[in-house]
Amino acid sequence: MNVALLITLTDDGKDGATACLEECQRQTEALTATGGYSFTTFLNDEGVGGYQKVWEKVLGIGFDFYLWMDSDLRLEEGAFASFFENSFFLRHKAVIAGTVSDLSGNLLSGGRSRHGRLLEPDPVIPIPCHLYDMTLTLVPEYAVRHLENPSDIFRPNLLDYGCGAKVAKAGVARVIAPGILARTGRKPDLPAWKNPDRPAAERISSLIRGSNREFIRVMHSIFR
């Protein structure tokens, strides 16, 4: 099976990205050696804003899986193997979110409830979630095929705390892989309007800016 590995470069410096790429290579080579998988790596150096560009590139080629991750992650041993073992168990029909924690073990990203609450992974089996983060996520071609707009894989609704609302609407399963699959030194980064510790005026201004961006995106999709 052909896998596109989409790595988004973060702001944590070249050294972190180099270590991540080396570990990715080690884990992909272990899977390739089984004879069942081949990997092609794509780097996105434009952050979240570059998702669309790299997504269009890989869709134009066509893969069986799309494995999204950020470059500041320290993968746990067997993280990639866990994704594909659980995908096989689910007949390759589910988007699988990998849970990421900080260096102290506090959860930072992964699968979320309908209202955005970060969910604790089960240590052994995959469990359902409604939304998910794109920090470390496996997307099967099955999910892409069932979406009217494939970009809805990574594009959240304005008021959502994660991606996947339209994936859920399309009837595609979303689950959390067992255990913590990666760790990172980053800190949580919420938009100002979602952060209760920010002043009210700043939160309102942030929400208005976000609303304007969403309106522009919707109009562009209608008239392009």
C-alpha positions as CSV (number, residue, x, y, z in Angstrom):
1,M,0.0,0.0,0.0
2,N,1.3,3.5,-0.9
3,V,1.4,6.0,1.9
4,A,1.9,9.8,1.6
5,L,3.7,11.1,4.7
6,L,2.8,14.8,5.0
7,I,5.1,16.6,7.5
8,T,4.3,20.2,8.5
9,L,7.5,22.0,9.6
10,T,6.9,23.9,12.8
11,D,8.7,26.9,14.3
12,D,10.7,24.8,16.8
13,G,13.9,24.9,14.7
14,K,15.8,22.8,12.3
15,D,17.3,20.4,14.9
16,G,13.8,19.2,16.0
17,A,12.7,18.7,12.4
18,T,15.9,16.7,11.6
19,A,15.4,14.4,14.6
20,C,11.8,13.9,13.6
21,L,12.7,13.1,10.0
22,E,15.3,10.6,11.1
23,E,12.8,8.8,13.3
24,C,10.2,8.8,10.6
25,Q,12.7,7.2,8.2
26,R,13.5,4.5,10.8
27,Q,9.9,3.7,11.3
28,T,8.9,3.8,7.7
29,E,11.9,1.6,6.7
30,A,10.7,-1.0,9.3
31,L,7.2,-1.1,7.7
32,T,8.6,-1.1,4.2
33,A,10.7,-4.1,5.1
34,T,7.5,-6.1,5.8
35,G,6.7,-5.8,2.1
36,G,3.3,-4.3,2.6
37,Y,3.9,-0.5,2.5
38,S,5.9,2.1,0.6
39,F,6.2,5.7,1.7
40,T,6.7,9.0,0.0
41,T,7.4,12.1,2.1
42,F,6.1,15.6,1.4
43,L,7.2,18.6,3.4
44,N,4.9,21.5,4.1
45,D,6.9,24.6,5.2
46,E,4.0,27.0,5.2
47,G,2.3,25.8,8.4
48,V,-1.5,25.4,8.5
49,G,-1.7,27.8,5.6
50,G,0.1,25.3,3.4
51,Y,-2.2,22.4,4.1
52,Q,-4.2,23.0,0.9
53,K,-1.2,23.2,-1.4
54,V,0.4,20.0,-0.2
55,W,-3.0,18.3,-0.1
56,E,-3.7,19.1,-3.7
57,K,-0.3,17.8,-4.7
58,V,-0.7,14.4,-3.0
59,L,-4.3,14.0,-4.2
60,G,-3.1,14.6,-7.8
61,I,-0.8,11.6,-7.4
62,G,-3.2,9.4,-5.4
63,F,-2.3,7.2,-2.4
64,D,-3.9,4.6,-0.2
65,F,-3.2,6.5,3.0
66,Y,-2.2,10.0,4.0
67,L,-0.3,10.3,7.3
68,W,-0.2,13.8,8.6
69,M,2.2,15.0,11.3
70,D,4.1,18.0,12.7
71,S,7.9,18.1,12.6
72,D,8.3,18.8,16.4
73,L,7.0,15.4,17.5
74,R,9.0,12.8,19.2
75,L,7.4,9.6,18.0
76,E,7.0,6.7,20.4
77,E,8.5,3.4,19.4
78,G,6.1,1.6,16.9
79,A,3.9,4.7,16.5
80,F,3.5,4.2,12.7
81,A,3.0,0.4,13.1
82,S,0.2,1.1,15.6
83,F,-1.6,3.3,13.0
84,F,-1.6,0.6,10.3
85,E,-2.4,-2.3,12.7
86,N,-5.4,-0.5,13.9
87,S,-6.4,0.6,10.4
88,F,-6.3,-3.0,9.3
89,F,-8.5,-3.9,12.2
90,L,-11.0,-1.2,11.1
91,R,-10.8,-2.4,7.5
92,H,-9.1,0.8,6.5
93,K,-12.3,2.8,6.8
94,A,-11.6,5.1,9.7
95,V,-9.6,8.3,10.2
96,I,-7.3,7.6,13.1
97,A,-6.0,10.3,15.4
98,G,-2.8,9.8,17.3
99,T,-2.6,11.2,20.8
100,V,0.2,13.7,21.5
101,S,1.3,14.7,25.0
102,D,3.8,17.3,26.3
103,L,7.0,16.1,27.9
104,S,5.2,15.7,31.3
105,G,2.5,13.5,29.9
106,N,-0.3,16.1,29.7
107,L,-2.4,15.6,26.6
108,L,-2.1,18.3,23.9
109,S,-3.8,16.9,20.8
110,G,-5.6,13.8,19.4
111,G,-9.2,12.8,19.3
112,R,-11.9,15.1,20.7
113,S,-15.6,15.0,21.7
114,R,-18.3,16.8,19.7
115,H,-17.7,19.8,22.0
116,G,-14.0,19.8,21.6
117,R,-12.9,18.0,24.8
118,L,-9.6,16.2,24.4
119,L,-10.2,12.5,25.0
120,E,-8.0,10.1,26.8
121,P,-6.8,7.2,24.6
122,D,-7.4,3.6,25.7
123,P,-4.1,1.8,26.2
124,V,-5.1,-1.3,24.1
125,I,-7.9,-0.6,21.7
126,P,-9.0,2.2,19.4
127,I,-12.0,4.2,20.7
128,P,-14.4,6.5,18.9
129,C,-14.1,10.3,18.8
130,H,-16.1,13.0,17.0
131,L,-13.4,15.6,16.1
132,Y,-9.7,15.3,15.8
133,D,-6.5,17.4,15.5
134,M,-4.2,17.2,12.5
135,T,-1.0,17.0,14.6
136,L,-0.7,13.3,14.0
137,T,-3.4,11.7,12.0
138,L,-3.9,8.8,9.5
139,V,-6.4,9.3,6.7
140,P,-7.3,6.4,4.5
141,E,-8.3,6.9,0.9
142,Y,-11.7,5.5,1.8
143,A,-12.4,8.7,3.8
144,V,-11.3,11.0,1.0
145,R,-13.5,9.2,-1.4
146,H,-16.6,9.7,0.7
147,L,-16.2,13.5,1.1
148,E,-17.7,15.9,-1.4
149,N,-14.8,18.2,-0.7
150,P,-11.6,16.3,0.3
151,S,-10.2,19.4,2.0
152,D,-12.8,18.9,4.8
153,I,-10.4,16.3,6.2
154,F,-8.3,19.1,7.7
155,R,-10.6,22.1,7.5
156,P,-12.6,22.7,10.8
157,N,-15.9,24.5,10.9
158,L,-15.4,28.0,12.4
159,L,-16.7,27.2,15.9
160,D,-15.2,23.7,16.2
161,Y,-12.3,22.9,18.4
162,G,-11.0,20.3,15.9
163,C,-11.4,18.8,12.4
164,G,-13.8,16.1,11.3
165,A,-17.4,17.5,11.6
166,K,-18.0,17.1,7.9
167,V,-16.1,13.7,8.0
168,A,-18.6,12.6,10.6
169,K,-21.5,14.0,8.5
170,A,-20.3,11.8,5.6
171,G,-20.5,8.7,7.8
172,V,-16.8,8.1,8.0
173,A,-15.6,6.7,11.4
174,R,-13.2,8.7,13.5
175,V,-11.2,6.9,16.2
176,I,-8.3,7.4,18.5
177,A,-5.3,5.1,18.3
178,P,-4.4,3.3,21.5
179,G,-1.9,5.0,23.9
180,I,0.2,8.1,23.4
181,L,2.0,7.9,20.1
182,A,4.2,11.0,20.3
183,R,5.5,13.7,22.7
184,T,6.4,17.3,22.1
185,G,7.9,20.3,23.9
186,R,5.3,22.7,22.5
187,K,2.7,24.5,24.6
188,P,-1.0,24.6,23.9
189,D,-1.9,27.3,21.4
190,L,-5.6,28.2,21.3
191,P,-7.0,31.0,19.1
192,A,-7.6,34.1,21.3
193,W,-11.4,33.8,21.0
194,K,-11.3,30.3,22.4
195,N,-9.0,31.2,25.3
196,P,-10.9,32.2,28.5
197,D,-7.8,33.8,29.9
198,R,-7.7,36.5,27.2
199,P,-9.5,39.8,27.6
200,A,-13.0,40.0,26.3
201,A,-12.2,42.7,23.7
202,E,-9.3,40.6,22.3
203,R,-11.5,37.5,22.1
204,I,-14.3,39.4,20.2
205,S,-11.8,40.8,17.8
206,S,-10.3,37.4,17.2
207,L,-13.7,35.8,16.5
208,I,-14.6,38.6,14.1
209,R,-11.3,38.0,12.1
210,G,-12.0,34.3,12.1
211,S,-15.5,34.8,10.9
212,N,-14.3,37.0,8.1
213,R,-11.8,34.4,6.9
214,E,-14.5,31.7,7.0
215,F,-16.9,33.9,5.0
216,I,-14.2,34.6,2.3
217,R,-13.4,30.9,2.1
218,V,-17.0,30.0,1.6
219,M,-17.6,32.6,-1.1
220,H,-14.4,31.5,-2.9
221,S,-15.6,27.9,-2.9
222,I,-18.9,28.9,-4.3
223,F,-17.7,31.1,-7.2
224,R,-14.4,29.5,-8.1
